[in-house]
């Protein structure tokens, strides 16, 4: 079979390149489009915005003493957004999604220029954008450094490549060489991995014109770019920082290697169900992937391009492998954003082989194209289930921190907020009680809300328009079941804080903040006679019935300690609604204070406000309905004895507090 040139002539198909770049950019943007509504979380409020408040643009370039890493361009970009649109989350996330879209389009263009194949460029771009480990770099504002670095890298390579074009005049060549120098400097000042850019330039140069020896290889126009490496290292070494990256132990290098090998072989993992202990299998699988993609490159007559993709993957991964701790690397999928471009070039090799051996017959060309399409879809579709689930977690994270901002805005002037049991990290919630199905054992499931070193106040003010003071604590007695933020506090200390704070307890199971301040009133008991007493050790002081539309009734009860204690169990309150015939038509059960005010915590003079929202059945007719309240033992189901305030026995131990009148 004779190979044919798969590319139409430039004069007849000039529009293919811009249209393809636009198409992959739109796809990349749409893939993460719901992140446009995400909030500021994790490192965003404290680690970035709060740190930036005392800095000038010059400070970012002259010092990093309070941060630890020298990344001035990132903070200059963030500062420019703050100065322009304040803390508009939509704008910040639009920038991230726009950079990811631009990177996908530029990668398509670079791969097309290196290979001459539109089909290969499409496959590589799609495999890159659907990489299951890129989500954090695209939707988390503090990860801006990773898509921004890739953006400068791709521009540098394309400018340099254009400068080497024979058709360009000397003036144009100087312009493109200069542009490449500028974007490379911006990349170096964006992230330490910018040191990979000059290495990538060497790869581009040698890929297009392979050197006959090392001496000839170094006699190329990229030498001035290589000189920037020691210059940057000298600058970085002289800049004050509060930490330095130091190489961990050799054993950590092996652990650090595993997540990157996972990125190399990720298309196969949904089929194999490996565990984190299967390191030998992962290494063998990586060697197999390299061998098979090399065979495809050999068939495509693209061994140099295969080597370029492999070098991209290796050299962009190496700094993290050598200098980061395994725990940090494991919890930071964003670190795989840059290596994913090299992985995409490798996995797309079979498509390039098909493109370069495509027959002249139209029907057979369509068959080859269909095979390439099926192959690409088989790679990109399985990861979507994983990263879409991760987007759900970040959506829930955004909802949590936005609510913190809203509570700050709703707080009366002069008040302060105290949050209880905020999650540092969570890997399950009501929307995904079992987490995400994860075929990638060296990648975590879940999301970070507020790191241990962060400040709850920053989450209130940057996710809302409020300067209400806010702190956070952990109450272990609630047995939250997730990793919580804040210093530990015992129930008695919490009770003492009720008078001076608006206290909100976070319930991850329900995904809600419970207002403890309106439910638990220390020394708020009434001296008047109660409505009813129960031998569970409680007295009912008041009851209010409110109808909310035609579908709900809200019953608000006020409880106080009193009467005989009823053992170790916290009784459950039932609120029943009966029709005129005495038939039960609706009910709601729950512990007093929604379970956040255990009876053992009550003072003798405390009052607990207990609210029950009861859903009314469809078609409930007009008339008066009795509303009754009682208590029962949650273990045995047995009702506690009830008497009215004057000591009269209550039928069925269900005390009637009033009527609900439906018109």
N, C-alpha and C positions, 0 to 999 in steps of 0.2 A: 504493500500500500504506500502510496506517495503522500508525504506530508504536504500540507498547503498552508499558505499564509492566511490566518484567520481574520486579519484586520482589514477593513475596507480602506480605501485610499483616503488621505486627509481631505482632499478636495470634495469628496462625495459624502463624508461622514464626520465633518468637523464638530457637529453638534453632539455626538455620542459622549464625548468626554465631559463637557459641562453638564449635560443632562444626567449622566450616571453619577457624577459627584453630587449633584443636587438631590438625586433620588436617595442615595445612601445617607446623606446628611439628614434628610427629612425622616427617614426610617429610624436613624439613631436618636433623633430628637423625640419622636413619637414613642419610642420604646420606653423612655423614662419620663414621659410628659406629666404623669401625675405627681412627680417630685416638685413641680412648680408650686404646689400648695403646701409643701413641707415647711416646717418651722426651723428654728435654730436649736440645736441640741448637741450633746456630747461636748467636744472642745470649742464649739462655736462661741457661746456666750462668755465664758471665763478665760479659756485658753487663748482666744483670739481677740474678741471685741473689747473685753475689759482691759486686757493687756495693752491694746492699742490706744486707749483713751489718754494716756499720759505721754504718747509718742508723737514725734513729728516725722515728716517724710525723711528728713536727714537722719533721724535716729535709727530708722530701719536699716540704713546703709552703713552707719558708723558703729552700731553696737547691737548685740543680741544677748545682753547680759541677763535679761529677765526671761528669756525664751529657751535658749539651749541650742537652736539651730540657726544658721545664717541663711535666711530666705527673704531678703529685702523686697524683691519684686512682688512676691505674693502679698505681703502686707501693704505695699504701695498700691496694688490693684484694689485690695479690700478697702483701704482708706479712701481711695478715690470714689468708690461706690458709697461709702458712708457719707462722705462730704456732699455727694450728689443727691442720693435718694434716702439718706438716713438708713434705718434698718428695715428696709422693705424686703421681706423674704422672697417675694416673687422675682425681684430683679436679681438677687444673688443666685437663686436657683436657675434663672434663665441664663445667666452667664455660664454656669456649670454645664447645663444641657447644650448650650450653644458651642462651648469648647469641645464637648464630646462629639457633637455633630460635625464640627469643622475638622477634628482629628480623623474622623472616619472618612470624610471626603478627601482630605489630604493624603491619607494612607492609600486610598484607592488610586489617587493620581500618581503617587510615588511608585507603587507596585506596577501600575500600568507602564510607566516610563522605564522601569527596570526590566520588565518582562516582555513588553509589547503586546500583552494579551488583556483585552477587556474582561474576558471570562475569569481569568485568574485574579484580576483586580477585584472583581465583584466577590469572588469566593473569599479572598483574604479579608476584605472590608467587612463582610457579613460575619465571618468567624470571629473577627476582632470585636465587633460591637455586641455580639451575643455571648461573649465570654462570661461565664457565671460569676467571676470574681471582680467584675468591674463596677458593680452597683454602688459600692461605698464611695468610690472615687467620683462618681457622677452625681450623687444625691446628697452628699455631706459637705457643707460649705468649707469646713476646715481641711478637706481633701483637695481643695482647689489646686494645690501645688502639683499634683500628679497629672491631671489633664493639661494644665498650663505648661508643664515641662515638655510633654509630648508635642504640644502645639509648636513650641519654639524649636524642638528637634526636627520636626517634619519640615517646617519652613526653612530651617538652615540647610537641610539636605536638598530641598528643591531649589533654593537659591543657588547653592553651590553647583548643583547639576546643571542649572540653566547657564551659569557662568562658564561652564566647560563646553557649552554647545558651540559648534564651529560656525554656525550661522550668525552668532552674535558679534557685533562690532566691539572693538576694544573698549569704547566708552561704556557700552552696555555690560560688558564683562566686569569692568571695574565696579559698576553699580551693583551687580548681583553678588560679587565677592564681598563687597562692603555690607550688603544687606545680610549675607550669611554670617559675617562677623558680628553684626549687631544682634541678630537673633540668638547666636550662640552665647554671647555674653549675657543676654537676658535669661537664657536657659541655665547657665551656671549660677546666676543670682536667684534662681527660682528654687532649685533643689540640688543637693549634693550629687545626685545622679546625673546632673548636667555634664559631669566629667565623661559621660558616655558619648556625648555629641561628637567630639573630635575623633573618637574611635569609629563612630558611624560614618564620619566623613572619609576616613581611610578606607572603610569598607566600600563606600560608594565609588571612590576613585579606582580602587583595585578591581572592583566588580566590572566596571565598564572598560578599563584598560589594564588587564592583569600585568603586573611588573615581572620582568625577567629575573630580578634579584632584589635583595633588600635595599641595596644602594640605589638602584633605579627607582624602587618603590618609594623611597624617601625623597627623591628629587621631584616632588609633585607640589602643586600649589597649596596643599593643605598644611605645609610646615608652619606657617604663621599661626594657624589655628591650634596646632599642637603646643606652641609656645604659651598659649593661654592657660594650659593646665598648671604648670608650676606657678604662674602668676596668681591664678585663682587660689591655689592651695596656700600660698604665702599670705594673701589677703584674708582668707578664712582663718588661718592660724593666728593672725594678729588681731582679729575681731574678738572683743570680750563676749564670752558665752557662759551660761551657768552649768553647762555639762559638755562632755566630750564623748564622741563615739569611740569605744575601745573594743578591740576584738575579744569576743567571749572565748570560752574554752573550746578546744577542738571538738569535744563531744557535742557542743551546741551547734557547730557547723553542720554536722550530720542531721540533727533535728531540723535546722533551718532549711536544709536542702529539700526536705520532703514536701512542704507546701508548693515549692516551685516545680518539682517534678510532677506534682498533681496538676498544676497548670498546663504542663507540657502534654499530659495524657488525658486531660479532662473529658474529651469526647467519648472515651471508652469506659469511664468509671460508672455511668448509669447501668452498664451491662454486667459489671463484675462484682459489685457490692463488697469492695474491700473495706477493711477496718484500719484504724490508725496503727495497729500492730503489724500490718502487712507491708512493712518497709521493703523487704526483699522482693516481694511481688511488684511493688511500685517501681523499684529500680530496674528489674527485668522488663517490665512493661515500657518504661521510658526508653531503654535500649532498643526494644522492638519497634517503637514508634519512630525513633531516629533512623533505624535501618529501612523500614518500609517507606518513609518519606524520602530517604536518599535514593531508593530504587526508583521511585516516581520521578525524582529530579534527574536521575540518570537517563530515564526514558524520555524526559522532556528536554534533555540536553541543557540542564539548568543547574549543574552541580555547584557552580559559584554562587548562584542565587540561594540555593539551599544552605550553603555555608554562611552566607550573609544573614539569613534568617536565624540560623543556629547561634551565630555570634551575637546577634541582637538579643536573643533570649538569655544567653549566658552572661554577657557583660552587663546587661541591665538588671540582672538578678543578683550578681555577685556582691555588691555592697551590702545589701540586706542580709545575705547569707553570712558574710564575714563580720558584720558589726552590730547586728541587732540580737536581742535576746529571743529565744524561741517563743516565749509567752507573748511578747509584743508582736512578733511576726505572725503568729497563729491568729491573733485577734485583729489583724489589719489587712483585710482582703484588698484594700486600695493599693498596696504595694505591688500587686500583680498587674496593674493597669498598663505600665510601660512594657514589661515582658510579653504581655498578651499580643502585642503587635508582631513580635518575632514568631510566636507560636502560630499565629494566623498564617504567616507566610509559609511555614512548614506544612501545616495541615492542608493548605490549599494546593500543594504540589501536584497531587493527582489530577486536579482540574487543569493545571498548566500542561501536564502531559497529554491530557485529552485534547486540549486546545491546539497543541502543536502537532498532533497527529490526526487532526480532523480531516476526513476525506473531502473530495471535491463534490461528491453527489449530495444534493440538498437534503434528501431524505435521511441519509446517513449522518450528515452534519447535525440535523435535528436530534437524532438518536444520541449522538455524543453529547450534545448540549443538555438533553434530558438526563443523561447519566450524571453529568456534572451537577445539575440542579438537585437531583435526588441525593447525591453524596453530600452536598452542602447543607441541604435541609436536615439530613440525618445528624449532622454535627450541631446545627444551631437550634433545633427545636427542643431537644431534651432539657437543656439548661434553663429554658424559660420558666418551667415550673418552680425551679429553685429560686431564681432571683426575683420572680414575681411575688413569691411568698415572703422573701426578705423585704421587698418594698412594702408589703402589708405591715411588717413589723415597724418599719420606719414611719409609715403612716400613723400607726398607733402611737409611736414615740412623739410624733409631731402633735397629735391630739392632746397628749398628756401635758407637754410643755406649753402649748397654746392655752390650755385651761389654766395653768399657773399664771400666765399673763393676764387672763381675764379675771381671775380672782383678785389679782393686784389692782385691776381697774375698778372692780366692784367694791373694794374695801373702803370703809368710811375714812375721811381724813384723820390722821393721827394714829391710826391703828397699825398693827404689824401682823405679819403672817407667820405661822409655824406649820410646816408641812411634816407629816409623819409617814415614814416608810415609803419614801420615793424610791423607785428602782434605780440602782446603778446600772444594772444590766438585766434583761429578762429574755428568756428563750421560749416562753409560752404565754398565752393570754387567752381571753375568751374567744377571739377570732381564730386562733390556732392553738387549741389546748394541748396538742401533742407536738408543737413546734412545726418545723418544715421538714418534709421528706428530703433527706440530705445524702446524696450519693458521693459527696466530697468530704471524706472523713478528716481531712486536714484543714477544714474551714469551719468556723463556728456558725451556729444558727442563733438568730436573735438580734438585739440592738442595744446599744448603750444609750441611756437617757441622760444621766448626770454623773460624771466621774467623781471619784472620792475626793479629788483635789479641787473640785469646782465650788462655786458659790451659788446657793439657791437664789439669792437676790438677783444675780445676773440673768437667770432664766426668766424671772418675772419681768424685768424691765426690757430685755431685748426681744421678748415675745409678746409684749404689750406696750401700752402707753402709760406706765405707772412707775413711780419711784417708791412704792410702798415697801418698807423694810421686810425682808423675808429670811428665815432660817429654816433648817430642817433637822429632824432627829429620827432615831430609830427606836421603836417600842417592840422589843423582842416578844413581849407577852402576847402580842397579837398573832404570833407565829405566821408571819406573812408568806413564807415559802419562796421568797425571792431575795436576791442580793440587794440590801437596802442602803440608802445614803443617810449619813448624819450620825452624830454622837449618840450613844445609847442613853435612854431615859427610862426610869421605872414609872409605873402607873401613878404613884403618889406625887412624884415630881411633875408628871403630866397634868394632874389635877390642879396643882398649884399654878401652872402656867395658863389655866383657862381664863382667868380674870383679866390678863394683860395681853392676850394674843387671840387672833382668829385662827383656830386650829383646824386643819384639814387633814384627815386620814385618807391615804390613798389605798384603794382596793383594786388590785390588779385583776382579780377574778371578774369583777364587774366593770373594770375600766373607769371607775368613778372616784371623785373626791367626796368624802363624807364630812359635812360640817359638824365637827364635834362641839364647837362653841355654842351652837343653838340646841344641841341635844343634851348636854351635860351641864347643869347649872349648880355649882357648889353653893351650899347654904341657900338654895333657892326654894326649899320646901315650904309648904303652906301650913299654917297653924289651924286652919279651918277643918271641920270634919270631912273625911274622905267620902267619895261616892260609894266606894266598895273596898273591902279588904279580902285578901286571899291568903290562905295558909302557906303559900310559897314565900311568905315574908314580904309581900308588897302591898301597898295601898294605892288605889287609883284616886288621884285628887281631882282630875278634870278630864273632860272629853268633849271634843268639838268635831262636828260632822260638816263637811263641805262637799257640795257637788261640783264637779268640774266637767261641764258640758253634759252630754248624754252618755258618755262612755266610762267615766271614772267618778269614784267618790274617794275623798281624802278624809281619813279619821286621825285626829291628833290627840294623843293621850299623854297625860302627865302622871308619872309614877314617883313614889317615894318609898323608902324602907319603912316597914311597920308590920306588926303581926308576928306569927310564928315562922321561924326559918324552916326551909324545906329541903334540908340535906345539901349535897354538893352540886346539884344540878342547877343550871341557869334555866329557869322556866321559859317556855315559848308562849308568846301572846298570840291569841287568835281573835280575829275580828270577823264576825259573821253577819250577813244580811239575810233576813227572812221575809218571805211574803206574808200576806194576811192569813194564809192557811198554815203558817209555821214551817214552810218548806225552805230549805237553804238555797239561795239563789246566787250568792257570791261570797268570797272569803279571801282573807290574806293572813298568813302566819309569819311570825318572825320574832326574834329576841328583842327585848327593849333596846332602843338606841341602835337598831340595825346590827347588833352584835358587837358594837365598838365601845360599849359601856357595860362590861360584865358586872353583875351585882356585887361581887366581892370587892370591887373598886369604890362602891358608893359610900359616901359619908352618911351619917344618920340624918343630916339635914339637907342632903342633896336632892335635887329634883332632876328627873330624866324625861325629856320630851321624846315621845315615840310616835313616829308618823307612819301611817299605813295607807298606801295607795291601792285601791281595790278596783279592778276592771269589771265593769258591769256587763252582763251578757247581752247579746243582740236581741232586740225585740222585747226588752223588759217593759211591761205596760205601766201606765200611769197609776199612781196610788202611793200609799204610805208603806214603808218597809222598816221593820224593826232592825236596829243595829245593836249587836250584843258583843261583849268583850269577855274573854276568859283566859286562863292560863293552864298549860298542861306540861307534864313531865316529858321531855324529848326522848327519853329512853323507853319508858313504859307506855306513853301515850295517854296516861291517866290524867284527868283534869284535877286541878287543885280546888279545894273547897272554897266557895265564895260566899260572902255575906254582904249585905248592903251596909251603908254607913251607920244605920241604926241597929245593926245586928240581925236583921231579918235574913233568913236563908234564901239563897238564889236558886231558882229552878235550873236544873242541868248545869249548875255552876257557870252559867253564861249570863252575865249581868247586862241588862238592856240599858244602853246609854242614851238612846233617843231614836228618832225616826228620820229616815231619808225619804223626802217627799219628791216624787217624780211627776211633773205636770203631764 
